[in-house]
Amino acid sequence: MNDIGRRLRRIRTLAGYGDGDGGQAKFCRTYGFHPATWNHWENQLFLPPVTSGIKIRAVLPGLTLDYIYLNNLDGLPSLLRERLGRMRSA
């Protein structure tokens, strides 16, 4: 599934909703995702539909569908690309 779950977790973490203290549930409440659905996406049980991908883009300014679905960093603003790149190598 192209590691989309890892990218979704990175997006959530960069948005300030880490794994501790109910971060995933808080993230879902803030951005209007059903917690079980988001959990399935992060655990790569199934892919988010494109309509949800469009909604996910709003989480971080400059986020692209190419990054979410294809792991393509090329169209991202440089600061976001650097932050995501650091998370990939950690």
Secondary structure, DSSP 8 states (H G I E B T S, - for coil): -TTHHHHHHHHHHHTT--SSTTHHHHHHHHHT--HHHHHHHHTTSS---HHHHHHHHTTSTT--HHHHHH---TTS-HHHHHHHHHHHH-
